[in-house]
Every structure is written in structure tokens, then in C-alpha cells.
Amino acid sequence: MVFLDVDGTLVDEEKNIPADTKEAVAALLRSGVDVALATGRAPYHLRRYAEQLGIRSYVACNGSYAVHNGRVVYDKPMNPDTLRKLARMTDAAGHPIVYFGKANCYASSDEWHPDLIRTFSRLKLEFPGGTYSPMNKEDIYEIMLFCPETDVPLYASMTDLQFFRGDAYYVDVCAAGETKAKGVRQMISRLGIAPEEIVAFGDGFNDIEMLTFAGVGVAMGNAHPTVQASADLVTSKADEGGIVHALRLLQLI
């Protein structure tokens, strides 16, 4: 089975899947190799890519929600008490956040912060569908916290959360212990596939555990040196045929 991260791996800088990557995925499927996306994105922010590839399997929200062929195989929302505590802290610090559920995402305020607008525009994501309150009791799987790196220590007391730097403007916030590797593990255990039988592609710090868990971990050419050091193989960028090159090297296509 092959697992593909999305941003920085599957798609190019314009957030499009290169034609050769689409052809490579089609070749994998024809040969009987299963394919799934593994991303920090929520389900509704990755669905168009899955549809373009002709797949219905993904590990979303950094591992806390996983679906194989349309069937949910792992579902672990964040603790509501933790959400309420974090909301109080972010309000006090003046840091906007976006909550990601299964069907939509919600901003913490009606007034969208410039960093939120900049980030959603750059990633070409659908903007939040309104505001959210932890009192809504809707399942939340991931949070995007907009704050500079110097302010992350303000949340050091939140030991039941983990923080992954997305870029200069935000960090992804997930429940401690929920990772892409865990979501992948939950999926393959139900399919009877061993870790040694999977190949995982990624470029971000939130991909490191998945790359080391997989039988073969492939880091993209644009990945940080730390991420590349965790991989078994380093390939080129998405728009330079990176996925195709690695799959051919591994004799999967």
C-alpha cells in the first residue's frame, strides 16, 4: 500500500496534482497496490484530490480520522474539555484559531485574521463556514493555531496536545499521540497489511513518524533536512517527477 501526503508532496506549488503523478497512481491501482492520502488536511479539504486519483481512502487531520474505500476505520476526536481550555488560552493571548470537524471548519471569531486569510488563500482551502464554540459539542479533530514561533511556549502546559509548525503563520494542533503513523497503523491493521509492505511519501515534520514507520519512507526534495534524514529514500519535488521517480526506483510501476 502507498500513502501520499498532500501539500508539498502530492501537489505542486499551485496545489495541482502533476499529470505524471496521476498516471503513476493509476498504474499502482491497476497493479493491485492500494493507495491512500495521509495529510493534515480535513476530509473536505482533500476530497477533490482523492476524486482526481480515483481513490476513496485517506488518513486525515494528522491521523485522527481515517477512511478506507469510504468506510471509517479510525475516528478519534479531540477532548471537549481540552478544546475549552485551549480556547480560553488563545483568547487571552489574542491568537485566532480554526477548528476542523468532519464536515466543515470554523473560525474562532467573525473577524478573520489576516494570517488566516493569507494561509487559506495560499493553500487554496475553502474558508471557514462560520464561527465555532466548544459548547456546540461538534466533534473536532484538529486545530490551526495562528501564532508566531516565539509564542508557542505559552501553551506548554497543554501536555495533552502536540504542536506541528505548518509555516511562519500557524501551527497544527492535535491531541497528543494522534499522528499520521497511528492513523496509517489503524488502517493497515484492518487490511492485514504489514508495515514492511507500505511505502509512505512526505515532506513535513508531521510526516517523520509515518516515514520511519513505513517499510520504505520517501522524503520529497523540498523536505527539510531533518525530514529527509528520517527517510529511507529522498526523491525530487512533486513538480519534478518526484513521486514517479521513487515508484520506478522501487519497481512499483
C-alpha positions in Angstrom: 0.0 0.0 0.0 1.2 3.5 -0.8 0.4 6.6 1.4 0.8 10.1 0.0 1.0 13.3 1.9 -0.8 16.1 0.0 0.8 19.6 0.5 4.4 19.6 -0.6 4.2 16.0 -1.8 1.3 15.1 -4.0 0.6 18.6 -5.3 2.8 21.3 -6.8 3.1 24.9 -5.6 -0.2 25.8 -7.4 -1.9 23.0 -5.5 -2.4 20.8 -8.6 -1.5 17.2 -9.0 1.1 16.8 -11.7 -0.2 14.7 -14.7 2.6 12.1 -14.3 1.7 11.6 -10.7 -2.0 10.9 -11.7 -0.7 8.4 -14.2 1.6 6.7 -11.6 -1.3 6.3 -9.1 -3.5 4.8 -11.8 -0.7 2.4 -12.6 -0.4 1.4 -9.0 -4.1 0.7 -8.7 -4.1 -1.3 -11.9 -1.3 -3.5 -10.5 -3.3 -4.1 -7.2 -1.4 -1.7 -5.0 -3.8 0.2 -2.7 -3.3 4.0 -2.4 -4.4 6.4 0.3 -3.8 10.0 1.1 -2.2 10.9 4.5 -2.5 14.5 5.4 -3.1 17.2 8.0 -6.0 18.3 5.9 -9.6 17.6 6.9 -11.7 15.3 4.7 -13.5 18.1 2.8 -10.2 19.8 2.0 -8.7 16.7 0.4 -11.7 15.2 -1.3 -11.1 16.7 -4.7 -7.6 15.2 -4.8 -8.9 11.8 -3.9 -11.6 12.1 -6.6 -9.0 13.1 -9.2 -7.0 10.0 -8.3 -10.0 7.7 -8.2 -9.4 6.6 -4.6 -11.7 6.7 -1.5 -9.1 6.1 1.2 -7.4 8.7 3.4 -5.8 9.4 6.7 -6.9 12.9 7.6 -6.4 15.5 10.3 -2.9 14.3 11.0 -4.1 10.8 11.7 -7.2 11.2 13.9 -9.7 10.3 11.2 -9.2 7.6 8.7 -11.3 6.1 5.9 -10.7 3.1 3.6 -12.7 2.8 0.5 -15.4 5.0 2.0 -15.6 3.1 5.3 -14.4 4.8 8.6 -11.6 2.8 10.2 -10.5 5.2 12.8 -12.3 8.1 14.5 -10.7 9.9 17.4 -11.9 13.5 18.1 -10.2 15.9 20.5 -11.3 16.1 24.1 -14.0 18.8 24.5 -12.5 19.9 27.9 -9.2 20.3 26.2 -10.8 22.4 23.5 -12.4 24.7 26.0 -9.2 25.2 27.9 -7.2 25.9 24.7 -9.9 28.4 23.6 -9.6 30.3 26.9 -5.8 30.5 26.4 -5.9 31.6 22.8 -8.5 34.2 23.5 -6.3 35.6 26.3 -3.2 35.6 24.0 -5.1 37.1 21.1 -4.3 34.2 18.8 -7.0 33.2 16.3 -7.7 29.5 15.7 -9.6 27.4 13.2 -11.4 24.2 14.3 -11.6 21.3 11.9 -14.5 18.9 12.1 -15.5 16.1 9.7 -17.8 18.2 7.6 -16.6 21.8 8.0 -14.1 24.1 9.6 -14.9 27.0 11.9 -13.1 30.2 12.9 -12.9 31.4 16.5 -14.1 34.9 15.5 -16.3 36.5 12.9 -13.4 38.8 12.1 -10.9 36.7 10.1 -7.3 37.4 11.0 -5.1 38.5 8.0 -2.9 35.4 8.6 -5.9 33.2 8.4 -6.9 34.7 5.1 -3.3 34.6 3.8 -3.0 30.9 4.7 -6.3 29.6 3.4 -5.7 31.5 0.2 -2.2 30.1 -0.3 -3.3 26.6 0.4 -6.4 27.1 -1.7 -8.7 25.9 1.1 -12.4 26.6 1.5 -12.7 29.3 4.1 -14.3 28.6 7.5 -18.1 28.1 7.4 -18.8 30.3 10.4 -17.6 30.6 14.0 -17.3 27.8 16.5 -17.8 27.5 20.2 -16.8 24.4 22.2 -20.3 24.5 23.5 -21.5 23.4 20.1 -20.5 19.8 21.0 -19.4 19.1 17.5 -16.5 16.6 17.1 -13.2 18.4 16.4 -10.2 16.6 15.2 -7.5 19.3 14.6 -6.9 22.9 15.2 -4.9 25.5 13.2 -3.4 28.0 15.7 -2.2 31.3 14.3 0.8 32.5 16.3 4.5 33.1 15.9 7.0 30.5 16.9 8.0 32.6 19.9 4.5 32.4 21.3 4.2 28.6 21.1 5.7 28.2 24.6 2.6 29.9 26.0 0.9 26.6 25.5 3.5 24.4 27.1 1.1 23.5 29.9 -1.2 21.8 27.4 0.6 18.4 27.6 -2.4 16.6 26.2 -1.8 18.4 22.9 1.0 18.3 20.3 2.1 21.2 18.0 3.5 20.9 14.5 4.7 24.1 12.8 2.9 24.5 9.4 4.6 27.6 8.3 5.6 31.0 9.6 1.9 31.9 10.3 0.4 28.8 12.0 0.9 25.6 13.9 -1.3 22.4 13.6 -2.6 21.3 16.9 -3.6 17.7 17.5 -4.3 15.5 20.5 -1.1 14.0 21.9 -0.4 10.6 20.5 -2.5 11.2 17.3 -0.2 11.0 14.3 -0.3 10.1 10.7 1.6 7.0 11.6 -1.1 6.0 14.1 -3.8 6.5 11.5 -1.9 4.5 9.0 -1.3 1.7 11.5 -5.0 1.6 12.3 -5.9 1.3 8.6 -3.4 -1.4 7.6 -4.1 -3.5 10.7 -7.7 -3.8 9.5 -6.5 -4.7 6.0 -3.9 -7.3 7.1 -1.0 -5.3 5.6 2.3 -5.3 7.5 4.3 -2.0 7.9 7.0 -3.6 5.8 4.6 -3.7 2.9 3.8 0.0 2.8 5.6 3.0 1.2 4.9 6.5 2.6 5.7 9.8 0.9 6.0 13.1 2.8 7.8 16.4 3.3 6.8 17.9 6.6 7.7 17.4 10.2 4.4 15.8 10.8 5.4 13.1 8.3 8.5 12.0 10.2 6.9 9.3 12.3 5.0 8.0 9.3 8.2 7.8 7.2 10.0 5.8 9.9 7.0 3.6 10.5 6.7 2.6 6.8 8.7 -0.2 5.2 10.0 2.5 2.9 9.8 6.2 3.8 10.3 8.6 0.9 11.0 12.3 1.6 10.5 14.8 -1.1 13.2 17.0 -2.5 11.7 20.1 -0.9 11.6 18.5 2.6 13.5 19.9 5.5 16.9 18.2 6.0 15.6 16.7 9.3 12.7 15.1 7.4 15.0 13.8 4.7 17.3 12.3 7.4 14.3 10.3 8.7 13.6 8.7 5.3 14.9 5.7 3.5 14.9 7.5 0.2 14.9 11.1 -0.9 13.4 12.0 -4.2 12.8 15.2 -6.2 10.0 17.7 -5.8 6.4 17.0 -6.8 6.6 19.0 -10.0 9.9 17.5 -10.9 8.5 13.9 -11.1 9.4 13.1 -7.5 6.7 10.5 -6.9 7.1 8.8 -10.3 10.9 8.6 -9.9 10.7 7.0 -6.4 8.0 4.5 -7.5 10.1 3.5 -10.5 13.1 3.1 -8.3 11.1 0.9 -6.0 9.9 -1.1 -9.1 6.2 -0.4 -8.2 5.4 1.0 -11.6 
